[in-house]
Amino acid sequence: MFGGLVAITLVYLFYRAAESRGLPNFQWAIAGLISFYIPNFIWSLLVAKPMMNTLHAQNATATASFWGFSSVFVGLAAALAVYFLVLKRTTAAKAG
């Protein structure tokens, strides 16, 4: 649920930023979504899930729930890096 809300917010952020720069806004919205979900899934599968399994075996539920949300934060950091390092520096080509 939390990851979905973050993804929707990022799509809107990328869409509006591209629209204000005269860039193809739908493509940038999809790029924002991809830049969030790919690192999110990779982190979730390679780091967070194995760590959560270990912590659940130790009955450390609070720490395990933090690791459960960590993939959202990693995806958010990656998407914001794309936003500030790529989209903010991109300008539309002038016609003519």
C-alpha positions as CSV (number, residue, x, y, z in Angstrom):
1,M,0.0,0.0,0.0
2,F,2.7,2.5,1.0
3,G,4.8,1.6,-2.0
4,G,1.8,2.1,-4.3
5,L,1.2,5.6,-2.9
6,V,4.8,6.5,-3.4
7,A,4.7,5.2,-7.0
8,I,1.6,7.2,-7.8
9,T,3.2,10.3,-6.3
10,L,6.3,9.8,-8.3
11,V,4.4,9.3,-11.6
12,Y,2.6,12.6,-11.0
13,L,5.8,14.4,-10.1
14,F,7.6,13.1,-13.2
15,Y,4.5,13.9,-15.4
16,R,4.2,17.5,-14.2
17,A,7.9,18.2,-14.4
18,A,8.1,16.9,-18.0
19,E,5.0,18.8,-18.9
20,S,6.4,22.1,-17.6
21,R,9.6,21.5,-19.6
22,G,7.8,20.7,-22.8
23,L,9.1,17.1,-22.8
24,P,6.9,14.0,-23.6
25,N,5.1,13.7,-20.2
26,F,3.7,10.2,-20.6
27,Q,7.1,8.7,-21.4
28,W,8.7,10.5,-18.4
29,A,5.9,9.3,-16.1
30,I,6.6,5.7,-17.1
31,A,10.3,6.3,-16.7
32,G,9.6,7.5,-13.2
33,L,7.6,4.4,-12.4
34,I,10.3,2.1,-13.8
35,S,13.0,4.0,-12.0
36,F,11.1,3.3,-8.7
37,Y,10.1,-0.3,-9.2
38,I,13.2,-1.9,-10.6
39,P,15.5,-0.9,-7.7
40,N,12.6,-1.6,-5.3
41,F,12.1,-5.2,-6.6
42,I,15.9,-5.9,-6.8
43,W,16.4,-4.7,-3.2
44,S,13.4,-6.6,-2.0
45,L,14.4,-9.9,-3.5
46,L,18.1,-9.7,-2.8
47,V,18.4,-7.9,0.5
48,A,15.1,-7.3,2.3
49,K,13.4,-10.7,2.1
50,P,16.4,-12.7,3.2
51,M,17.0,-10.3,6.1
52,M,13.3,-10.4,7.1
53,N,13.4,-14.2,7.2
54,T,16.4,-14.1,9.5
55,L,14.8,-11.5,11.8
56,H,11.4,-13.4,11.9
57,A,13.3,-16.5,13.0
58,Q,14.7,-14.3,15.9
59,N,11.3,-12.8,16.7
60,A,12.5,-9.3,16.0
61,T,9.3,-8.0,14.4
62,A,9.9,-4.3,14.6
63,T,13.2,-4.5,12.8
64,A,11.7,-7.0,10.3
65,S,9.0,-4.5,9.4
66,F,11.6,-1.8,8.9
67,W,13.4,-4.1,6.4
68,G,10.0,-4.7,4.8
69,F,9.7,-1.0,4.0
70,S,13.3,-0.6,3.1
71,S,12.7,-1.5,-0.5
72,V,10.3,1.4,-0.9
73,F,12.9,3.8,0.4
74,V,15.5,2.4,-1.9
75,G,13.2,2.7,-4.9
76,L,12.3,6.3,-3.8
77,A,16.0,7.2,-3.6
78,A,16.7,5.8,-7.1
79,A,13.6,7.6,-8.6
80,L,14.6,10.9,-7.0
81,A,18.1,10.5,-8.3
82,V,16.7,10.0,-11.8
83,Y,14.4,13.0,-11.3
84,F,17.2,15.4,-10.1
85,L,20.1,14.1,-12.2
86,V,18.3,13.4,-15.5
87,L,14.8,15.0,-15.8
88,K,15.7,18.4,-14.2
89,R,18.7,18.7,-16.6
90,T,16.8,17.8,-19.7
91,T,15.3,20.5,-21.9
92,A,13.0,20.2,-24.9
93,A,14.6,20.6,-28.3
94,K,13.6,23.8,-30.0
95,A,11.7,23.4,-33.3
96,G,12.8,25.3,-36.3
